[in-house]
Amino acid sequence: MALDLADYEARARAAVMAFWGNRESARQKQAESGRQDQGERSGVTGGKNMDGFVAMMVELIKANGLRDDDIMLNRRVLTLPGFFRPTKLWDLLVVRDGRLIAAIEFKSQVGPSFGNNANNRAEEAIGTAVDLWTAYREGAFGEIPRPFLGYFFVLEDAPESRSPVEESSPHFAVFPEFAQASYADRYNLLCQKLIKEQLYSCATLLLSAKTNGYTGNYQELSPLTGLRTFVTTLGGYIAAEAAGR
């Protein structure tokens, strides 16, 4: 069966519009209720910002042969055991006949304070992967092939995220690729290294400006971390599973 990419480009544009639209709806609801969070937090407490991207992956999974029953979306069935901690709550799981097929994490960051969260996001992504693969090695998921592990990140495309950032390391030099790298560059480097170090099967970075809420446009920084790489890799993995490997 040919790989079905489930019209991912059109779905991605719709997801971008939903991303910005849901943020604005959450902000308006808080303003109407008289409870206004500080800064951009009012746009994220609604908890629905990445739902369009989750739905895009669900359609991709179904298009390549798995069933609704194999796709875990309800919070109560999204927990996996860890090694360094008891459990981890994921955003999307695929579990077929008691076997873990895929686990995907969806994250985003909107300015203006990009520097406040960049290192935390990197530590979180690395730690999550190390925890899962150590649990896998120790037999937490049984004797199964390595599951697909995905990291999906949306970053606001803004002057603050695109501008070079000074880094201070008084004792030893930072790696040259980080010199004068913007936060967008840093996230792209993070995703590239997560893949090259085999911590994630795929790690994708999409950039989108607030004005893209009307158009659904988005930008990518490299083929390795681009959306097509993510959907073709995941789609191929799912198709192989559906065909019985």
Phi, psi and omega in degrees: 000133180292147178294131180252115182272005169054040176051047190296329182294316178294320179294325178294319178296319177296323180293323177296316179297320178293323179304310181284325179294319179292325177297316181293321178297318179297321180295318181293320179298320179293321179296319180292329181277350181084006178246102184252116176290163180283140174056222183283354183299331180296339179270353183248345185287352176288335173076011185244009190297325185261007185300326179295324178287323175299315180298324178298317179291324177299315179296322178297317181296315180292322181296337182255019163115355178262166188257166175304322183294340180274348187256120183262120180234336181286135185308324185288347179240023182252012183262135174239152176290151174245180177254315181272348176216161185297313185213165175222130177269121181261172179266329180209128176236148170240118182230120183237123179052041178078010180246135177285120180259317183205150173221130184229137177250132178244125182226160176210162173212131177238142184290188014269348187268070183294327183291340183291333188240350188300310180295322178298320179296319180296313180298320180296314182296316180294313182297320179299315181292314180299319180297314181294314184291330176290318176298320177300313179301324183274008172085019182297333184248012181083187180272090183228158171299157178304127178288165172284129177240121186238144177233121187235119188232133174244126182240138176295129176274106185212161177306324182291329179274346182258349184279145177301145182240131176283141178232135181248126175220092192293337186258323182220151183286143173287161177298143188301330181294341180270350181295122179061020179282137176286172176295326175297316177299318182296317179294324178293318177297320178302310182297318178299316183287327175300323179285311185295329178273005177060031174278329176228145175297319176213147175221120187245140175239123172245137175251137181213131177276157180302326180292344178287354175299339180265340185245334184080009181289152176210163181236153175236153184254343177198152178300323182298322182257012181281166185292322181298321178299318181296310186289326179289322179292313179295315180300319179294321179296316181293317179299321178295320178295316181296330180276000179087015180049000000 
